[in-house]
Amino acid sequence: MTELIEKMLAGDRLSLARLITVVEREGEEVPDIMRAIYPHAGRAFCVGITGPPGGGKSTMVSRLITVARKKELQVGVVAVDPTSPFSGGAVLGDRVRMQQHFLDDGVFIRSMATRGSHGGLPRTASSVIKLMDASGKDIIFVETVGVGQTEVDVMETADTVVVILVPEAGDTIQTMKAGLMEIADIFAVNKADRPGADFVVADLMAMLHQSPKQSWWQVPVVPTQAANDVGVTDLYQHIEKHYEALRDTGRLTQRRQKQRRADLLRNIENTVTTQIVQLVVGDDQLNQYLERVETGEIDPYAAADEILSHRTLVSWVERWLSRAKDNIT
């Protein structure tokens, strides 16, 4: 594993792909991998691309990659697709739309499945981004799965968040009541050649003027046509301006601090949850309940109530704490 990490840090694409696979599977080696690459991460600029389904996010990312490569930047892409109901993997729709970049050694694209996550990103996305960062990528685009009102995990991962909307489907109204309004650093109204685009742009600008997000950055609204490569360069320039504003005001450091805090809490939650679940699943009493439910002796709802009763749950937690204490000592 050490040799693989060293090759990845030297820019080897195959080693990067293999390490990402290990991280996605959440193997036992993951903590050691992340500790080894940690000193080498933190240099890439991460741009989140999010918004409702059908907004043209993948096409937009593909166009932004082209602009970044013209600037001779090394590009990483985390493209989150819906989970296949058959294989459990990513459907790979995003990757198909970015196929023009496959032969470019300066671009590394990784599709990831949501795998039950409801926040727009799988829980291993942050670690995958760090691997790409440590491998030498200058800019990393993170495209979320199509999100609604509360799926805003990208805010805890990206430095700049671009929210892509379209004229149809009442996106403006949805955005007014959604978390998307709160997390957007830049709005892009895509497919702006369609009827109603001017009204969406005007409505967004009016809302942003009435309740500005912060004094140091005025959230722009950029009309685009990703399919026709219209407005993409303008959008990229706003991304660059936001990066400069973050850097010049010291807020880039603050965002990175919040991201590290979120990583810590997320890792603690995942570890505790996994260990408690493993403890519960291995419990003889739980197996007895499973048998009783299977035979119809007790219904699943009553069994769940009994399993999660105060006394039973406290017993499991006490045993878990005892194990944790033994591991520490």
C-alpha positions in Angstrom: 0.0 0.0 0.0 2.9 2.4 0.7 4.3 1.9 -2.8 0.9 2.6 -4.2 0.6 5.8 -2.3 4.0 7.0 -3.4 3.2 6.3 -7.0 -0.1 8.2 -6.6 1.7 11.2 -5.0 4.0 11.2 -8.0 1.0 11.5 -10.3 0.4 7.9 -11.4 -3.2 7.7 -12.6 -3.6 4.0 -12.2 -2.4 4.2 -8.5 -4.9 7.0 -7.9 -7.7 4.9 -9.4 -6.8 1.9 -7.2 -6.6 3.9 -4.0 -10.0 5.5 -4.8 -11.5 2.0 -5.1 -10.1 1.1 -1.7 -11.6 4.2 -0.2 -15.0 3.6 -1.8 -15.1 0.1 -0.4 -14.2 1.6 3.1 -11.6 -1.0 3.7 -9.5 -1.3 6.8 -6.6 0.5 5.1 -8.5 3.7 4.6 -7.3 5.5 7.8 -3.7 4.7 7.0 -4.1 5.9 3.4 -5.7 9.2 4.5 -3.0 9.8 7.2 -0.3 9.3 4.6 -1.7 11.7 2.0 -3.0 14.3 4.5 0.2 16.5 4.4 0.0 16.6 0.6 -3.6 17.7 0.3 -5.1 21.2 0.6 -3.7 22.7 -2.6 -6.5 22.1 -5.1 -9.5 24.4 -5.5 -12.7 22.5 -5.2 -15.8 23.6 -7.2 -19.2 22.1 -6.4 -21.7 21.9 -9.3 -25.2 21.2 -8.0 -28.9 21.8 -8.7 -32.1 20.0 -9.6 -32.1 17.0 -12.0 -32.1 17.8 -15.8 -30.3 21.2 -15.4 -27.4 20.2 -17.6 -24.8 19.8 -14.9 -22.7 17.2 -16.6 -22.6 19.1 -19.9 -21.6 22.2 -17.9 -18.8 20.4 -16.1 -17.5 19.1 -19.4 -17.4 22.6 -20.8 -15.7 24.0 -17.6 -13.0 21.2 -18.0 -12.2 22.5 -21.4 -11.7 26.1 -20.1 -9.5 24.8 -17.3 -7.4 22.7 -19.6 -6.8 25.7 -21.9 -5.3 27.3 -18.8 -3.1 24.2 -18.5 -4.6 23.2 -15.2 -4.6 19.6 -13.9 -8.3 18.7 -13.5 -10.1 16.2 -11.3 -13.8 15.4 -11.5 -16.0 13.6 -9.0 -19.2 12.8 -10.9 -22.0 11.4 -8.6 -24.5 9.3 -10.4 -27.6 7.6 -9.1 -27.0 4.1 -7.7 -27.8 1.2 -10.0 -30.6 -0.9 -8.4 -28.9 -4.1 -9.8 -25.2 -3.7 -9.3 -25.2 -1.0 -6.5 -22.7 1.0 -8.6 -23.0 4.3 -10.5 -25.2 4.4 -13.5 -22.3 6.3 -15.3 -24.5 8.8 -17.2 -22.3 11.7 -16.2 -19.2 9.9 -17.4 -20.7 9.3 -20.8 -21.3 13.0 -21.2 -17.6 13.8 -20.5 -16.2 11.1 -22.8 -14.4 13.8 -24.9 -11.9 14.2 -22.1 -11.0 10.5 -21.5 -7.9 10.6 -23.6 -6.6 13.8 -21.9 -3.9 12.8 -19.3 -4.6 16.1 -17.6 -8.1 15.1 -16.6 -9.1 12.4 -14.2 -12.8 11.6 -14.0 -14.3 9.3 -11.4 -18.0 8.3 -11.2 -19.4 7.5 -7.8 -22.7 6.1 -6.8 -24.8 7.8 -4.1 -25.1 4.4 -2.3 -28.0 5.4 -0.1 -26.8 8.9 0.7 -29.5 11.6 0.6 -27.2 14.6 0.6 -26.2 14.7 -3.0 -22.8 13.1 -2.3 -21.7 9.7 -1.1 -20.1 9.7 2.3 -16.7 8.8 0.8 -16.7 11.7 -1.6 -14.6 13.9 0.7 -11.8 11.3 0.9 -11.8 10.8 -2.9 -11.5 14.6 -3.3 -8.5 14.5 -1.0 -6.8 11.7 -3.0 -7.2 13.8 -6.2 -5.9 16.8 -4.4 -2.8 15.0 -3.2 -2.2 13.5 -6.6 -1.5 17.0 -8.0 -4.8 18.2 -9.3 -5.2 22.0 -9.5 -8.9 22.2 -9.7 -11.5 19.6 -8.8 -15.1 19.7 -10.0 -17.6 17.9 -7.9 -20.9 17.2 -9.6 -23.7 16.1 -7.3 -26.6 13.9 -8.2 -29.7 15.9 -8.9 -30.7 17.5 -5.6 -33.8 19.1 -4.1 -34.4 21.3 -1.1 -32.2 19.8 1.6 -29.5 17.8 -0.2 -26.6 20.3 0.3 -23.6 18.1 1.4 -21.6 19.8 -1.3 -21.4 22.9 0.9 -19.2 21.1 3.4 -16.9 19.8 0.6 -16.4 22.5 -2.0 -14.8 25.9 -1.8 -17.1 27.4 -4.4 -20.7 26.2 -5.0 -22.3 26.7 -8.4 -26.1 26.1 -8.4 -27.5 25.4 -11.9 -31.1 26.1 -12.6 -33.3 26.0 -15.8 -36.2 28.1 -16.8 -38.8 25.3 -16.5 -40.2 23.4 -13.5 -40.6 26.4 -11.3 -37.0 26.3 -10.2 -37.1 29.9 -9.0 -39.9 29.2 -6.5 -38.2 26.0 -5.4 -34.9 27.8 -4.8 -36.6 30.5 -2.7 -37.7 27.9 -0.1 -34.7 25.6 -0.6 -31.3 25.3 1.0 -29.9 25.8 -2.5 -30.5 29.6 -2.1 -28.3 29.6 1.0 -25.4 27.6 -0.3 -25.0 29.2 -3.8 -21.9 31.3 -4.4 -22.8 31.5 -8.1 -26.1 30.9 -9.9 -26.1 29.7 -13.5 -29.4 29.7 -15.4 -28.7 27.1 -18.0 -30.6 26.5 -21.2 -31.0 30.2 -21.3 -32.2 30.1 -24.9 -35.5 28.7 -23.7 -38.6 30.8 -23.0 -38.7 32.2 -19.5 -35.0 32.3 -18.9 -34.9 36.1 -18.6 -37.6 36.1 -16.0 -35.7 33.5 -13.9 -32.5 35.6 -14.1 -34.4 38.7 -13.1 -36.2 37.0 -10.2 -33.0 35.6 -8.8 -31.2 38.9 -9.0 -34.1 40.6 -7.3 -34.1 38.0 -4.5 -30.4 38.3 -4.0 -30.6 42.1 -4.0 -33.3 42.0 -1.3 -31.4 39.6 1.0 -27.7 39.7 0.2 -25.8 36.7 1.4 -22.7 38.6 2.5 -21.1 42.0 2.1 -17.8 40.7 0.6 -19.3 38.8 -2.3 -22.3 39.6 -4.5 -23.7 36.4 -5.8 -23.8 36.6 -9.6 -26.5 35.1 -11.8 -25.0 33.9 -15.1 -27.2 32.9 -18.1 -25.6 30.0 -19.9 -26.2 27.5 -22.7 -23.8 24.6 -21.9 -24.9 22.5 -24.9 -24.0 25.4 -27.2 -20.9 26.5 -25.2 -22.5 29.9 -24.5 -21.7 31.8 -21.3 -19.4 29.0 -20.0 -16.3 31.2 -20.1 -18.2 33.9 -18.2 -19.2 31.4 -15.6 -15.6 30.2 -15.2 -14.4 33.8 -14.7 -16.9 34.2 -11.9 -15.5 31.0 -10.3 -12.0 32.5 -10.5 -13.3 35.8 -9.0 -14.9 34.0 -6.1 -11.7 32.1 -5.4 -9.8 35.4 -5.4 -12.4 36.9 -3.0 -12.1 33.9 -0.7 -8.3 34.1 -0.7 -8.0 37.9 -0.3 -10.5 38.1 2.6 -9.1 35.0 4.4 -12.4 33.2 4.0 -10.8 30.4 2.1 -8.9 29.4 5.2 -12.1 29.6 7.2 -13.9 27.3 4.7 -11.1 24.8 4.9 -11.3 24.8 8.7 -15.0 24.1 8.6 -14.4 21.3 6.1 -11.9 19.7 8.4 -14.3 20.0 11.3 -17.0 18.4 9.2 -14.6 15.6 8.2 -13.8 14.9 11.9 -17.5 14.8 13.0 -18.4 12.7 9.9 -15.6 10.2 10.6 -16.6 9.8 14.2 -20.2 9.3 13.3 -19.4 6.7 10.6 -17.1 4.8 12.9 -19.4 4.8 15.9 -22.4 3.8 13.8 -20.5 1.0 12.0 -19.2 -0.5 15.2 -22.5 -0.3 17.0 -24.3 -1.9 14.0 -21.6 -4.7 13.9 -22.1 -5.3 17.6 -25.9 -5.4 17.3 -25.8 -7.7 14.3 -23.6 -10.2 16.1 -25.8 -10.3 19.2 -27.5 -13.7 19.8 -30.6 -11.9 21.0 -30.9 -10.1 17.7 -30.6 -13.4 15.8 -33.4 -14.8 18.0 -35.6 -11.8 17.0 -34.8 -12.3 13.4 -35.9 -16.0 13.6 -39.1 -15.0 15.4 -39.9 -12.4 12.7 -39.2 -14.8 9.9 -41.5 -17.4 11.4 -44.2 -14.8 12.0 -44.2 -15.3 15.7 -43.7 -11.5 16.1 -44.3 -8.7 13.7 -41.2 -6.5 12.6 -42.6 -3.4 14.3 -43.0 -4.9 17.7 -39.6 -6.6 17.4 -37.9 -3.3 16.5 -39.5 -1.7 19.6 -38.3 -4.4 21.9 -34.8 -4.4 20.3 -34.5 -0.7 20.7 -36.0 -0.6 24.1 -34.0 1.5 26.7 -32.6 -1.5 28.6 -31.5 -3.5 25.5 -30.0 -0.4 23.8 -28.1 0.6 26.9 -26.7 -2.9 27.3 -25.4 -2.8 23.7 -23.9 0.7 24.1 -22.2 -0.3 27.4 -20.6 -3.3 25.7 -19.5 -1.1 22.8 -17.9 1.5 25.2 -16.2 -1.3 27.0 -14.7 -2.5 23.7 -13.7 1.0 22.7 -12.0 1.5 26.1 -10.0 -1.7 25.6 -8.9 -0.6 22.1 -7.7 2.7 23.5 -5.7 1.1 26.4 
